[in-house]
Amino acid sequence: MKTRAYVTLDGLRGVAAVCIVVLHCYRYFGDMMWSSAALAVDLFFVLSGFVLSSAYDGRFAGGMSWRGFIKARCVRL
């Protein structure tokens, strides 16, 4: 099975995840956040949705059921 690597998207997801961590740890880092830093959560979920849809598109086309998808995601966790 050939996998696609989205290096740039993975990098953006990593930056968004770090922004989210810093945003939630403001008591340790001080109040240095911008008011729009919370948008990193939205960015992370949008990019993750794109990566997930890309990863499972072929599997759904091949007959994977929703139950199989949920099982695969739970095993992944």
C-alpha positions as CSV (number, residue, x, y, z in Angstrom):
1,M,0.0,0.0,0.0
2,K,1.4,3.3,-1.0
3,T,1.2,6.1,1.6
4,R,1.2,9.8,0.9
5,A,3.3,12.0,3.0
6,Y,2.2,15.6,3.6
7,V,5.4,17.0,5.1
8,T,4.2,20.6,5.0
9,L,0.8,19.8,6.5
10,D,2.4,17.7,9.3
11,G,4.7,20.7,10.0
12,L,1.7,23.1,10.2
13,R,-0.1,20.6,12.5
14,G,2.9,20.5,14.7
15,V,3.1,24.3,14.9
16,A,-0.6,24.5,15.7
17,A,-0.3,21.8,18.4
18,V,2.6,23.7,20.0
19,C,0.5,26.9,19.9
20,I,-2.4,25.1,21.6
21,V,-0.1,23.8,24.3
22,V,1.3,27.3,24.9
23,L,-2.2,28.8,24.9
24,H,-3.3,26.3,27.6
25,C,-0.2,26.9,29.7
26,Y,-0.5,30.6,29.9
27,R,0.1,30.6,33.7
28,Y,3.6,29.1,33.1
29,F,4.5,31.2,30.0
30,G,2.8,34.5,31.1
31,D,0.2,36.4,29.3
32,M,2.0,36.6,25.9
33,M,-0.8,35.2,23.8
34,W,-2.5,37.0,21.0
35,S,-6.2,37.0,20.9
36,S,-6.2,35.0,17.7
37,A,-4.0,32.2,19.1
38,A,-7.1,30.1,19.7
39,L,-7.5,29.8,16.0
40,A,-4.7,27.2,16.1
41,V,-7.3,24.7,17.4
42,D,-9.4,25.3,14.3
43,L,-6.4,25.0,12.1
44,F,-5.3,21.8,13.7
45,F,-8.7,20.2,13.3
46,V,-9.1,21.3,9.6
47,L,-5.6,20.0,8.7
48,S,-6.2,16.8,10.6
49,G,-9.6,16.3,8.8
50,F,-7.9,16.7,5.5
51,V,-5.2,14.1,6.4
52,L,-7.7,11.7,7.7
53,S,-10.0,12.0,4.7
54,S,-7.0,11.5,2.4
55,A,-5.9,8.4,4.3
56,Y,-9.3,6.7,4.4
57,D,-10.7,7.7,1.1
58,G,-9.4,4.7,-0.7
59,R,-10.4,2.4,2.1
60,F,-14.0,3.6,2.0
61,A,-14.0,3.2,-1.8
62,G,-12.9,-0.3,-1.3
63,G,-15.8,-1.1,1.0
64,M,-14.7,-0.2,4.5
65,S,-17.7,0.3,6.7
66,W,-18.2,3.0,9.4
67,R,-17.8,0.3,12.0
68,G,-14.4,-0.7,10.5
69,F,-13.4,3.0,10.5
70,I,-14.3,3.4,14.2
71,K,-12.5,0.2,15.0
72,A,-9.4,1.4,13.1
73,R,-9.4,4.8,14.8
74,C,-9.8,3.2,18.3
75,V,-6.9,0.8,17.6
76,R,-4.9,3.8,16.4
77,L,-5.5,5.6,19.7
